[in-house]
Amino acid sequence: MRCKTAVFFAVFQTFVFLLPLWPADPQDDYGKTADYLNSIYGIDDNAGLTTFPVLNIPMGGRSEGMATAFSAISDDISFIEYNPAGSSTLSKSELAFFHNNWIAETKLEGVAYAVRFGDFGLAASAKWLYTPFTEYNLYGERVSNGYYSEGAGILNASYNFLSGYYFSGLSVGVNLKGAFRTMPDYTDNLDAIIPGSGLSQSAAMGMLDIGVLTRFNFLKYFGSRENNASAAVVIRNLGPPALGEPLPTVINAAIAYKPIRPLLLSFDFNLPINMVDPTLSELPSMALGVSLNITNFLSMRAGAMLRAGSSRVSVGSAINLDRVSIDINYTLDLLTQSQPMNRISVGIRFDLGDGGRKQKSDMVDEMYLLGLESYASGNFSDARHYWEETLRLNPRFEPAREALTMLNSREELNQRIEGLYSLD
């Protein structure tokens, strides 16, 4: 275990220490690259018109390492910020804690929990963004201080419709979200604290996320029951304005594809909608992500978000132990700053088990295979017994139903043949 941990941190540190060496002088190669990219992608004149920035800042985890291109993946606890349909298809229940060093002295803490019961998933999360708020007068004297903070909470529910052996189902989910911001009191022109001034700028608002997710096989070149492609459509932060300011409502369309077993590619397209004045909506953005499983305990990921005025790249890595996964992500804004802006997020996920789903699935497979063996040896009554037991354990296991249909057809044919002989 010590060897595995050492390998993980050695690989991750390579990313952390090499990426900041990207040249930062606007006159060198970095500056030329930034100017060129900005000339193509431009600056968004409508940026910053929405409220509650905490809704746009990721908690961390695998999703941030892929530059938030995660809506169509949604296969771990990170789904809760990107696609509410993800909870009904999680393989295991999870509990996670996140810490994200954002810009300057701003930090974000988060916690999330998800559990699944058959085709029904439930989850909850909360995150808190805080930054020091200090006011100085003309003489450099501190006249007020405190913390500006924002928070968001989510209650999630989703259901996977029509799931079976051949079709993974259509997952539909909803997030009920609440967000708030608090601000300390500030001073007037005479440097006197204005009682209640912070409260007048504070706000709270409720909103919805609605998501749809489906998984399927497409150009699959490896053997596995796991679907190698997925697609999603999500509407996030749908709700009324807060103190006249619109929420950061976004319509998202996403796809993900696994060409080979260790490699996962993802793409998200985001269309912001200003619900107060649609003509003031931000420009569309997109995110591309890649994840690669190096070994069964080590995975790497990277991604790029292309967004007018705030594009960035991310790299990350995870070490997967028995029941714990540690995610570390490094985000570098290379495209829109004259100086690179670096930040690191850390997430710890705890595997709380699958509620016996894997054991039941293995038993279903065993019963089905015993039925095939009995059928091949000519013991049709035992074959029927095993396949009926398979369907009792999992009524949606279509191969067993097809096998019983075949067996019934064979018996009907034998009865017809026997009937013909009896007429002779």
FIPANU-631496 format. One line per field, with one value per atom (N, C-alpha, C): residue number from 1; x, y, z. Coordinates in steps of 0.1 Angstrom, whole numbers. Layout:
<sites>
k: NUM_...;
u: X_...;
v: Y_...;
w: Z_...;
</sites>
This chain:
<sites>
k: 1_1_1_2_2_2_3_3_3_4_4_4_5_5_5_6_6_6_7_7_7_8_8_8_9_9_9_10_10_10_11_11_11_12_12_12_13_13_13_14_14_14_15_15_15_16_16_16_17_17_17_18_18_18_19_19_19_20_20_20_21_21_21_22_22_22_23_23_23_24_24_24_25_25_25_26_26_26_27_27_27_28_28_28_29_29_29_30_30_30_31_31_31_32_32_32_33_33_33_34_34_34_35_35_35_36_36_36_37_37_37_38_38_38_39_39_39_40_40_40_41_41_41_42_42_42_43_43_43_44_44_44_45_45_45_46_46_46_47_47_47_48_48_48_49_49_49_50_50_50_51_51_51_52_52_52_53_53_53_54_54_54_55_55_55_56_56_56_57_57_57_58_58_58_59_59_59_60_60_60_61_61_61_62_62_62_63_63_63_64_64_64_65_65_65_66_66_66_67_67_67_68_68_68_69_69_69_70_70_70_71_71_71_72_72_72_73_73_73_74_74_74_75_75_75_76_76_76_77_77_77_78_78_78_79_79_79_80_80_80_81_81_81_82_82_82_83_83_83_84_84_84_85_85_85_86_86_86_87_87_87_88_88_88_89_89_89_90_90_90_91_91_91_92_92_92_93_93_93_94_94_94_95_95_95_96_96_96_97_97_97_98_98_98_99_99_99_100_100_100_101_101_101_102_102_102_103_103_103_104_104_104_105_105_105_106_106_106_107_107_107_108_108_108_109_109_109_110_110_110_111_111_111_112_112_112_113_113_113_114_114_114_115_115_115_116_116_116_117_117_117_118_118_118_119_119_119_120_120_120_121_121_121_122_122_122_123_123_123_124_124_124_125_125_125_126_126_126_127_127_127_128_128_128_129_129_129_130_130_130_131_131_131_132_132_132_133_133_133_134_134_134_135_135_135_136_136_136_137_137_137_138_138_138_139_139_139_140_140_140_141_141_141_142_142_142_143_143_143_144_144_144_145_145_145_146_146_146_147_147_147_148_148_148_149_149_149_150_150_150_151_151_151_152_152_152_153_153_153_154_154_154_155_155_155_156_156_156_157_157_157_158_158_158_159_159_159_160_160_160_161_161_161_162_162_162_163_163_163_164_164_164_165_165_165_166_166_166_167_167_167_168_168_168_169_169_169_170_170_170_171_171_171_172_172_172_173_173_173_174_174_174_175_175_175_176_176_176_177_177_177_178_178_178_179_179_179_180_180_180_181_181_181_182_182_182_183_183_183_184_184_184_185_185_185_186_186_186_187_187_187_188_188_188_189_189_189_190_190_190_191_191_191_192_192_192_193_193_193_194_194_194_195_195_195_196_196_196_197_197_197_198_198_198_199_199_199_200_200_200_201_201_201_202_202_202_203_203_203_204_204_204_205_205_205_206_206_206_207_207_207_208_208_208_209_209_209_210_210_210_211_211_211_212_212_212_213_213_213_214_214_214_215_215_215_216_216_216_217_217_217_218_218_218_219_219_219_220_220_220_221_221_221_222_222_222_223_223_223_224_224_224_225_225_225_226_226_226_227_227_227_228_228_228_229_229_229_230_230_230_231_231_231_232_232_232_233_233_233_234_234_234_235_235_235_236_236_236_237_237_237_238_238_238_239_239_239_240_240_240_241_241_241_242_242_242_243_243_243_244_244_244_245_245_245_246_246_246_247_247_247_248_248_248_249_249_249_250_250_250_251_251_251_252_252_252_253_253_253_254_254_254_255_255_255_256_256_256_257_257_257_258_258_258_259_259_259_260_260_260_261_261_261_262_262_262_263_263_263_264_264_264_265_265_265_266_266_266_267_267_267_268_268_268_269_269_269_270_270_270_271_271_271_272_272_272_273_273_273_274_274_274_275_275_275_276_276_276_277_277_277_278_278_278_279_279_279_280_280_280_281_281_281_282_282_282_283_283_283_284_284_284_285_285_285_286_286_286_287_287_287_288_288_288_289_289_289_290_290_290_291_291_291_292_292_292_293_293_293_294_294_294_295_295_295_296_296_296_297_297_297_298_298_298_299_299_299_300_300_300_301_301_301_302_302_302_303_303_303_304_304_304_305_305_305_306_306_306_307_307_307_308_308_308_309_309_309_310_310_310_311_311_311_312_312_312_313_313_313_314_314_314_315_315_315_316_316_316_317_317_317_318_318_318_319_319_319_320_320_320_321_321_321_322_322_322_323_323_323_324_324_324_325_325_325_326_326_326_327_327_327_328_328_328_329_329_329_330_330_330_331_331_331_332_332_332_333_333_333_334_334_334_335_335_335_336_336_336_337_337_337_338_338_338_339_339_339_340_340_340_341_341_341_342_342_342_343_343_343_344_344_344_345_345_345_346_346_346_347_347_347_348_348_348_349_349_349_350_350_350_351_351_351_352_352_352_353_353_353_354_354_354_355_355_355_356_356_356_357_357_357_358_358_358_359_359_359_360_360_360_361_361_361_362_362_362_363_363_363_364_364_364_365_365_365_366_366_366_367_367_367_368_368_368_369_369_369_370_370_370_371_371_371_372_372_372_373_373_373_374_374_374_375_375_375_376_376_376_377_377_377_378_378_378_379_379_379_380_380_380_381_381_381_382_382_382_383_383_383_384_384_384_385_385_385_386_386_386_387_387_387_388_388_388_389_389_389_390_390_390_391_391_391_392_392_392_393_393_393_394_394_394_395_395_395_396_396_396_397_397_397_398_398_398_399_399_399_400_400_400_401_401_401_402_402_402_403_403_403_404_404_404_405_405_405_406_406_406_407_407_407_408_408_408_409_409_409_410_410_410_411_411_411_412_412_412_413_413_413_414_414_414_415_415_415_416_416_416_417_417_417_418_418_418_419_419_419_420_420_420_421_421_421_422_422_422_423_423_423_424_424_424;
u: 8_0_9_20_29_34_38_43_33_20_10_8_8_6_18_30_41_41_37_35_25_14_3_8_14_18_30_39_49_44_34_28_21_13_6_15_25_34_41_43_48_39_26_17_17_17_16_28_40_52_56_52_56_46_33_24_26_29_31_43_52_63_60_47_42_45_52_57_45_48_37_38_50_52_43_35_27_34_47_55_61_61_67_56_60_51_37_37_24_15_21_13_8_16_12_1_2_-9_-22_-21_-33_-39_-31_-37_-44_-38_-43_-57_-57_-69_-80_-77_-86_-92_-83_-88_-98_-97_-107_-120_-118_-129_-136_-128_-134_-136_-142_-146_-161_-168_-182_-187_-194_-199_-210_-216_-227_-223_-210_-205_-207_-210_-211_-224_-234_-247_-256_-252_-260_-255_-264_-261_-257_-252_-248_-237_-225_-213_-210_-214_-212_-218_-228_-235_-226_-216_-208_-194_-191_-178_-179_-172_-173_-167_-172_-167_-154_-152_-140_-143_-134_-136_-132_-136_-132_-138_-149_-156_-148_-142_-134_-121_-115_-103_-106_-118_-122_-128_-125_-129_-144_-151_-166_-173_-166_-173_-178_-188_-192_-207_-215_-230_-234_-227_-231_-224_-214_-207_-215_-215_-223_-223_-211_-211_-204_-202_-198_-205_-202_-209_-209_-199_-198_-211_-218_-230_-239_-240_-250_-249_-237_-236_-238_-239_-240_-252_-257_-268_-276_-288_-295_-300_-299_-303_-293_-281_-271_-273_-281_-282_-288_-297_-304_-296_-284_-275_-262_-260_-247_-245_-233_-230_-229_-225_-224_-229_-233_-235_-222_-222_-210_-212_-202_-201_-188_-188_-176_-175_-162_-159_-149_-151_-143_-138_-126_-120_-114_-118_-113_-107_-95_-88_-91_-100_-104_-94_-98_-89_-87_-75_-71_-73_-80_-82_-96_-102_-116_-114_-122_-122_-136_-137_-150_-149_-159_-160_-173_-172_-184_-185_-198_-200_-212_-212_-222_-224_-237_-240_-250_-249_-258_-261_-273_-277_-287_-286_-295_-303_-316_-324_-330_-324_-329_-327_-339_-339_-341_-341_-344_-332_-328_-317_-320_-313_-315_-301_-300_-287_-290_-279_-280_-266_-264_-251_-253_-242_-241_-227_-226_-213_-213_-202_-201_-188_-191_-180_-178_-166_-163_-150_-150_-139_-138_-127_-126_-131_-138_-144_-138_-129_-123_-124_-129_-130_-121_-114_-104_-108_-105_-108_-97_-98_-87_-74_-73_-60_-54_-61_-56_-60_-69_-73_-85_-85_-96_-108_-119_-132_-143_-141_-151_-145_-149_-143_-153_-151_-160_-158_-168_-167_-179_-176_-187_-188_-200_-201_-214_-213_-224_-225_-237_-239_-250_-249_-260_-262_-275_-278_-287_-285_-293_-299_-312_-318_-322_-317_-318_-327_-334_-341_-341_-340_-340_-345_-350_-355_-351_-347_-342_-353_-360_-371_-366_-374_-372_-359_-352_-339_-341_-331_-331_-317_-317_-304_-299_-307_-302_-303_-311_-312_-310_-301_-297_-308_-317_-328_-326_-337_-337_-338_-328_-328_-333_-342_-347_-346_-340_-338_-341_-343_-346_-337_-332_-325_-334_-337_-343_-332_-329_-317_-321_-313_-315_-301_-300_-288_-290_-279_-280_-266_-267_-254_-256_-245_-245_-233_-235_-225_-225_-213_-212_-216_-219_-223_-211_-213_-203_-205_-196_-196_-202_-205_-210_-198_-200_-189_-181_-187_-180_-174_-172_-166_-174_-187_-195_-202_-203_-210_-224_-230_-244_-251_-259_-266_-275_-274_-283_-279_-268_-264_-260_-254_-250_-263_-272_-284_-292_-292_-299_-293_-281_-274_-274_-279_-280_-292_-292_-304_-304_-316_-318_-328_-326_-335_-335_-346_-348_-348_-344_-343_-344_-344_-345_-334_-329_-322_-330_-331_-338_-328_-327_-317_-322_-318_-321_-307_-306_-294_-297_-290_-291_-278_-276_-263_-266_-257_-259_-245_-245_-232_-231_-219_-217_-202_-200_-187_-178_-183_-177_-168_-155_-145_-139_-146_-141_-153_-150_-161_-164_-177_-181_-196_-202_-216_-218_-207_-208_-210_-220_-222_-210_-206_-194_-198_-210_-214_-226_-228_-239_-242_-254_-259_-267_-267_-275_-280_-291_-296_-300_-296_-298_-302_-311_-313_-310_-301_-296_-300_-302_-305_-317_-328_-340_-348_-350_-358_-359_-366_-368_-356_-355_-344_-343_-331_-329_-325_-334_-332_-330_-337_-337_-326_-317_-306_-309_-306_-310_-301_-306_-298_-289_-278_-270_-276_-288_-295_-288_-286_-279_-286_-287_-291_-279_-278_-266_-269_-261_-262_-248_-248_-235_-234_-223_-220_-207_-206_-194_-192_-179_-176_-164_-164_-153_-148_-138_-134_-127_-120_-113_-116_-114_-119_-112_-99_-94_-96_-100_-101_-115_-118_-131_-130_-138_-138_-152_-152_-165_-165_-178_-179_-193_-192_-204_-205_-217_-221_-230_-227_-235_-241_-254_-261_-267_-260_-266_-278_-288_-300_-303_-303_-307_-322_-328_-342_-349_-341_-347_-347_-337_-336_-327_-334_-326_-316_-318_-308_-295_-295_-283_-276_-280_-275_-260_-252_-238_-236_-225_-221_-221_-224_-223_-208_-207_-194_-193_-182_-180_-169_-170_-159_-156_-143_-139_-130_-133_-126_-121_-110_-105_-101_-104_-100_-93_-82_-75_-72_-76_-72_-59_-49_-35_-34_-39_-39_-53_-55_-67_-68_-57_-57_-53_-49_-45_-52_-57_-63_-59_-59_-55_-66_-68_-78_-73_-79_-75_-87_-87_-98_-96_-104_-103_-117_-120_-132_-130_-138_-137_-149_-146_-156_-151_-159_-154_-150_-138_-134_-129_-131_-127_-124_-117_-113_-103_-101_-91_-89_-78_-74_-73_-75_-74_-67_-60_-55_-58_-59_-62_-58_-58_-55_-62_-64_-71_-64_-63_-59_-71_-73_-85_-80_-84_-81_-93_-93_-104_-117_-119_-132_-130_-119_-117_-110_-114_-108_-104_-92_-87_-85_-92_-91_-83_-73_-66_-66_-70_-71_-63_-57_-50_-56_-60_-66_-58_-55_-47_-54_-56_-62_-51_-50_-39_-44_-57_-62_-66_-69_-75_-68_-57_-50_-36_-31_-17_-8_-13_-6_-14_-9_-17_-22_-34_-41_-42_-36_-35_-44_-49_-57_-57_-59_-59_-72_-78_-89_-87_-92_-90_-104_-106_-118_-116_-123_-122_-136_-136_-149_-148_-159_-160_-170_-166_-175_-183_-196_-205_-212_-207_-213_-224_-228_-239_-252_-254_-266_-269_-259_-261_-264_-263_-267_-257_-244_-234_-236_-239_-241_-253_-264_-276_-274_-266_-263_-255_-245_-237_-246_-256_-265_-274_-278_-286_-278_-266_-257_-255_-253_-251_-263_-275_-287_-289_-286_-288_-278_-266_-256_-259_-264_-268_-279_-288_-299_-293_-283_-277_-271_-263_-257_-267_-278_-288_-295_-297_-303_-294_-281_-271_-270_-272_-271_-284_-295_-308_-317_-313_-321_-330_-341_-349_-357_-361_-368_-359_-347_-338_-335_-334_-331_-343_-355_-367_-366_-363_-362_-352_-340_-329_-333_-339_-343_-355_-364_-375_-369_-359_-353_-346_-339_-333_-342_-354_-364_-370_-371_-376_-366_-353_-343_-343_-344_-344_-354_-366_-376_-373_-362_-359_-347_-343_-332_-337_-337_-344_-338_-325_-320_-327_-330_-337_-351_-358_-371_-371_-361_-359_-357_-348_-345_-358_-366_-379_-388_-389_-397_-392_-379_-373_-377_-376_-379_-394_-403_-417_-420_-413_-416_-411_-400_-395_-404_-410_-419_-432_-437_-449_-446_-434_-431_-430_-425_-424_-438_-447_-461_-468_-466_-472_-467_-454_-448_-453_-454_-460_-475_-482_-496_-497_-488_-488_-485_-476_-473_-485_-492_-503_-514_-516_-526_-523_-510_-506_-509;
v: -12_0_13_12_24_27_16_17_24_19_25_40_44_58_66_61_68_71_60_62_73_72_82_97_99_113_117_108_111_116_108_112_125_127_139_152_150_161_166_156_160_170_168_178_191_190_202_211_205_214_218_210_214_224_223_232_247_250_264_270_262_267_272_271_277_292_297_311_321_331_340_354_358_371_373_384_386_387_390_392_379_368_355_347_334_325_324_324_323_335_347_359_359_354_354_344_332_322_328_334_340_350_359_370_363_353_346_340_333_326_336_346_357_363_365_371_362_349_339_338_336_334_346_357_370_371_382_385_387_381_382_394_403_416_413_402_399_390_388_380_387_380_386_393_390_396_388_375_366_366_361_361_347_346_334_327_333_326_312_309_296_285_288_278_274_282_279_274_274_270_255_246_232_229_219_214_208_200_193_179_170_156_153_141_137_147_153_161_174_180_192_188_177_173_171_169_168_181_192_206_207_200_200_193_186_178_165_166_154_151_158_156_143_138_125_114_116_106_103_112_112_98_92_79_78_90_91_103_105_115_129_132_145_148_138_140_151_152_161_175_180_193_195_183_184_177_166_160_152_157_151_137_133_119_108_112_103_94_98_90_76_75_62_52_55_45_44_50_48_34_29_15_13_24_22_35_34_46_52_66_73_85_88_99_106_119_127_140_144_157_164_177_185_197_201_214_220_232_239_252_254_267_275_285_293_304_315_327_334_341_349_341_346_339_333_331_325_310_304_289_284_271_265_251_248_235_228_215_208_194_189_175_170_157_151_137_132_118_113_101_95_80_76_62_58_45_40_28_27_16_11_0_-5_6_10_20_34_36_49_54_66_72_84_86_98_104_117_123_137_141_155_160_173_180_194_199_213_218_231_237_252_256_270_277_288_297_309_311_323_330_343_351_363_367_378_391_399_411_422_430_440_454_464_478_487_495_505_519_529_543_549_562_568_568_566_567_553_543_529_522_528_522_513_502_492_497_498_504_493_482_471_458_447_434_423_412_400_391_383_374_376_377_375_360_355_340_337_326_321_306_301_286_281_268_261_248_244_230_223_210_203_190_188_175_169_157_150_138_135_123_120_107_103_89_85_72_67_55_49_41_46_40_30_18_9_2_1_-6_-21_-27_-41_-46_-58_-64_-57_-54_-49_-33_-27_-13_-8_1_5_13_19_27_41_49_63_69_76_81_96_99_112_117_129_133_148_152_165_169_181_187_198_198_210_217_229_237_250_253_266_272_285_293_305_310_322_329_342_349_359_360_369_379_391_401_409_412_420_435_442_456_464_475_483_497_507_520_531_542_554_563_574_583_589_587_592_581_569_557_551_554_549_536_526_513_516_512_514_501_502_489_484_471_464_466_473_474_461_453_439_431_432_424_428_441_446_440_436_430_415_409_394_389_377_371_356_351_336_333_322_318_303_298_284_282_270_268_253_249_235_231_219_213_201_199_188_181_168_161_148_144_132_125_112_105_91_87_73_68_55_49_38_36_27_23_13_9_15_20_26_24_17_14_8_-2_-8_-20_-19_-28_-36_-37_-45_-52_-63_-71_-67_-63_-59_-57_-59_-55_-40_-33_-19_-12_-3_5_15_17_25_39_43_56_61_74_80_94_98_112_117_131_137_151_155_169_174_186_191_206_210_224_226_236_238_253_254_267_274_267_272_278_291_298_313_319_334_342_354_363_365_368_372_387_395_409_415_410_415_410_402_396_382_378_365_354_342_331_326_319_314_302_304_293_288_275_269_257_256_244_237_224_216_204_201_189_182_169_163_149_144_131_126_113_106_93_90_78_71_58_50_41_45_37_25_25_13_13_2_1_11_14_24_39_42_56_61_72_79_93_96_110_116_129_136_149_154_167_173_185_192_206_209_222_229_241_249_261_263_275_283_294_302_309_311_318_328_341_351_352_347_346_360_370_383_390_389_395_386_377_368_374_387_393_396_395_397_383_372_359_359_351_350_341_342_333_319_310_295_292_281_276_261_255_240_235_223_216_203_199_186_180_167_160_146_142_128_122_109_102_89_85_73_65_53_44_38_42_37_23_21_8_7_-4_-5_4_10_19_34_36_49_54_66_71_86_90_104_110_123_130_144_149_163_168_182_188_202_208_222_227_239_246_258_259_271_280_291_300_314_323_336_343_348_355_347_334_326_312_310_296_291_278_272_257_252_238_232_219_212_199_194_181_175_162_156_142_136_122_117_104_98_85_82_69_62_50_42_31_32_22_13_5_-5_2_11_18_33_38_53_56_68_73_88_91_105_111_123_130_143_146_159_165_177_184_197_200_212_220_232_240_252_254_265_273_286_295_301_295_299_309_310_316_330_335_348_357_353_361_364_376_379_371_367_359_346_334_322_322_317_316_301_297_283_280_269_264_249_244_230_226_216_211_196_192_179_173_161_154_140_136_122_116_105_97_84_81_69_59_47_37_31_33_27_15_8_-4_-3_-14_-14_-19_-22_-27_-41_-49_-63_-64_-54_-55_-64_-63_-71_-86_-89_-103_-108_-101_-105_-107_-98_-99_-111_-114_-126_-139_-139_-150_-152_-141_-141_-147_-143_-149_-164_-168_-182_-190_-186_-193_-194_-184_-184_-194_-194_-203_-217_-220_-233_-238_-229_-233_-236_-229_-232_-246_-249_-262_-273_-271_-282_-284_-273_-274_-281_-278_-284_-299_-303_-318_-325_-318_-324_-325_-318_-319_-306_-307_-295_-290_-300_-296_-287_-291_-284_-270_-270_-257_-248_-253_-244_-239_-247_-243_-232_-234_-223_-210_-211_-198_-191_-199_-193_-187_-193_-187_-174_-174_-162_-150_-153_-142_-139_-148_-144_-134_-136_-127_-114_-115_-103_-104_-99_-100_-94_-85_-78_-85_-97_-104_-110_-103_-108_-121_-124_-136_-148_-148_-159_-161_-149_-149_-155_-151_-156_-171_-176_-190_-198_-193_-200_-200_-189_-189_-200_-201_-211_-225_-227_-240_-243_-234_-236_-240_-233_-236_-250_-254_-268_-278_-276_-285_-286_-274_-274_-282_-281_-288_-303_-307_-321_-327_-319_-324_-325_-316_-318_-330_-332_-344_-357_-357_-369_-371_-359_-360_-366_-363_-369_-384_-388_-402_-410_-404_-410_-412_-403_-405_-417_-420_-431_-444;
w: 0_0_0_8_8_-6_-13_-27_-36_-35_-44_-41_-28_-24_-29_-28_-33_-48_-56_-70_-73_-67_-69_-67_-56_-53_-62_-66_-75_-88_-93_-106_-105_-94_-93_-91_-84_-82_-95_-104_-117_-124_-123_-129_-121_-108_-100_-102_-103_-103_-117_-127_-141_-147_-144_-151_-147_-135_-132_-139_-145_-153_-166_-170_-182_-182_-192_-191_-189_-181_-176_-182_-187_-192_-205_-205_-217_-230_-229_-241_-246_-238_-243_-249_-250_-258_-251_-238_-231_-234_-234_-237_-251_-260_-274_-276_-269_-269_-263_-252_-246_-254_-260_-269_-281_-287_-298_-295_-283_-280_-276_-269_-266_-279_-289_-301_-308_-306_-312_-304_-291_-282_-276_-275_-271_-256_-253_-239_-239_-229_-228_-221_-228_-222_-212_-213_-203_-192_-190_-179_-166_-155_-142_-139_-147_-144_-136_-133_-125_-111_-102_-88_-83_-70_-64_-72_-72_-79_-73_-61_-55_-63_-71_-79_-91_-94_-106_-102_-89_-84_-80_-87_-83_-70_-63_-50_-52_-63_-66_-70_-68_-72_-87_-91_-105_-116_-113_-123_-125_-115_-117_-124_-122_-129_-144_-148_-162_-167_-160_-163_-164_-156_-154_-166_-175_-185_-180_-172_-164_-165_-171_-171_-176_-187_-193_-186_-177_-170_-157_-148_-136_-129_-127_-122_-108_-102_-88_-81_-69_-61_-67_-76_-83_-91_-95_-103_-98_-85_-78_-83_-87_-92_-107_-114_-129_-135_-130_-135_-124_-120_-109_-113_-125_-129_-125_-120_-118_-106_-96_-83_-85_-95_-97_-105_-109_-116_-109_-97_-90_-86_-88_-84_-69_-62_-47_-40_-28_-20_-16_-16_-13_-4_4_12_9_7_2_9_11_17_7_5_-5_1_-4_0_-13_-16_-28_-25_-28_-26_-39_-38_-50_-51_-56_-59_-46_-45_-34_-21_-11_1_2_-9_-10_-10_-2_-1_-1_-5_-6_1_10_16_12_10_6_12_12_17_8_5_-3_1_0_3_-7_-12_-22_-18_-20_-18_-29_-32_-42_-37_-41_-38_-51_-56_-69_-80_-86_-96_-91_-78_-72_-64_-67_-60_-52_-41_-33_-30_-28_-25_-18_-12_-6_-5_-6_-5_0_5_9_7_3_1_6_11_17_11_5_0_9_13_22_18_20_18_27_32_42_35_43_39_48_44_52_45_52_46_53_45_50_46_54_50_42_40_31_38_51_58_60_54_55_68_76_88_86_92_91_98_91_97_99_91_93_87_93_88_91_85_86_75_71_60_51_38_28_25_26_24_16_8_1_4_3_5_-4_-6_-14_-8_-8_-4_-15_-16_-26_-20_-23_-21_-34_-36_-49_-49_-60_-62_-77_-80_-94_-95_-107_-110_-124_-125_-138_-144_-154_-161_-171_-172_-183_-183_-172_-172_-173_-180_-182_-186_-192_-196_-208_-218_-231_-230_-223_-222_-208_-206_-192_-186_-194_-189_-192_-188_-190_-176_-171_-158_-158_-149_-148_-133_-131_-118_-116_-103_-99_-87_-87_-75_-70_-58_-51_-44_-48_-44_-37_-27_-20_-19_-21_-20_-12_-5_3_2_5_7_19_26_37_36_41_39_52_57_70_67_78_76_72_64_59_64_60_66_56_61_53_50_45_41_53_64_77_84_78_83_95_96_106_101_109_104_103_91_89_93_104_109_99_96_87_73_70_56_49_57_51_49_58_57_44_41_29_16_16_5_5_16_17_10_6_-1_0_-3_-3_-14_-21_-32_-34_-38_-42_-57_-62_-76_-79_-91_-95_-105_-105_-116_-121_-134_-140_-150_-149_-157_-163_-175_-181_-185_-183_-186_-191_-202_-207_-211_-210_-214_-224_-233_-244_-250_-259_-265_-279_-283_-295_-299_-311_-316_-304_-298_-287_-291_-287_-292_-280_-269_-258_-252_-246_-240_-226_-223_-210_-210_-199_-198_-197_-193_-191_-204_-204_-216_-218_-231_-233_-238_-238_-243_-234_-234_-226_-231_-229_-233_-222_-221_-211_-216_-210_-212_-198_-194_-180_-181_-172_-170_-155_-153_-140_-135_-122_-116_-122_-123_-129_-117_-117_-107_-109_-100_-101_-97_-101_-97_-82_-77_-63_-62_-56_-55_-69_-78_-92_-101_-95_-102_-107_-119_-124_-118_-117_-113_-125_-123_-134_-141_-147_-154_-166_-168_-179_-185_-198_-205_-210_-206_-209_-217_-227_-235_-234_-232_-230_-236_-240_-244_-237_-236_-231_-239_-241_-249_-244_-243_-239_-251_-259_-270_-266_-255_-249_-234_-228_-214_-205_-206_-196_-199_-211_-216_-217_-211_-211_-216_-227_-232_-230_-227_-225_-231_-234_-240_-234_-229_-224_-232_-236_-242_-233_-229_-220_-227_-225_-231_-219_-214_-203_-208_-199_-201_-190_-194_-184_-184_-173_-171_-169_-166_-165_-179_-186_-199_-208_-216_-224_-233_-237_-246_-239_-225_-217_-213_-220_-216_-220_-212_-216_-228_-234_-246_-242_-251_-248_-245_-238_-234_-236_-236_-237_-229_-225_-217_-223_-223_-228_-217_-215_-205_-209_-203_-206_-192_-191_-179_-183_-176_-180_-167_-167_-156_-158_-151_-153_-147_-135_-129_-122_-114_-107_-95_-91_-80_-83_-96_-99_-112_-112_-125_-126_-139_-142_-150_-149_-158_-161_-172_-176_-184_-185_-192_-195_-204_-207_-208_-202_-204_-212_-223_-232_-229_-223_-219_-220_-227_-229_-217_-216_-204_-192_-192_-180_-184_-195_-199_-189_-189_-180_-183_-178_-180_-166_-165_-153_-155_-145_-144_-130_-129_-116_-116_-104_-102_-90_-90_-78_-75_-62_-57_-51_-55_-51_-41_-29_-19_-18_-7_-6_-5_4_6_6_2_2_-12_-17_-29_-26_-30_-28_-41_-43_-56_-53_-62_-61_-75_-76_-89_-88_-100_-101_-113_-111_-122_-124_-137_-142_-152_-149_-159_-168_-180_-189_-200_-202_-214_-213_-201_-200_-190_-185_-175_-180_-177_-180_-171_-159_-150_-148_-148_-146_-132_-130_-117_-114_-103_-99_-87_-86_-75_-74_-62_-60_-51_-55_-47_-43_-32_-26_-23_-26_-23_-17_-7_-2_-3_-10_-11_-4_3_11_4_1_-5_7_6_17_13_2_-2_-12_-18_-29_-24_-11_-7_-11_-15_-19_-34_-42_-56_-64_-61_-68_-64_-52_-48_-55_-56_-62_-77_-83_-98_-101_-92_-94_-93_-84_-82_-94_-100_-112_-124_-125_-136_-133_-121_-118_-121_-118_-121_-136_-143_-158_-164_-160_-165_-162_-150_-146_-155_-159_-168_-182_-187_-199_-199_-188_-187_-187_-179_-178_-192_-199_-213_-222_-221_-230_-228_-215_-212_-213_-218_-221_-209_-197_-185_-186_-193_-196_-183_-175_-163_-153_-152_-144_-150_-163_-170_-167_-168_-165_-151_-142_-128_-126_-132_-130_-137_-148_-155_-148_-143_-135_-122_-116_-104_-108_-120_-125_-126_-131_-133_-119_-110_-97_-90_-92_-86_-94_-107_-115_-127_-125_-135_-149_-149_-161_-168_-164_-171_-183_-194_-207_-212_-211_-217_-210_-197_-191_-196_-199_-204_-218_-226_-240_-240_-230_-229_-225_-217_-213_-225_-233_-245_-255_-256_-265_-260_-246_-240_-242_-240_-242_-257_-266_-280_-283_-277_-280_-275_-263_-257_-265_-270_-278_-291_-297_-309_-306_-295_-292_-290_-283_-281_-295_-304_-317_-325_-323_-330_-324_-310_-304_-308_-310_-314_-328_-337_-350_-350_-341_-340_-334_-325_-319_-329_-339_-349_-358_-360_-368_-360;
</sites>
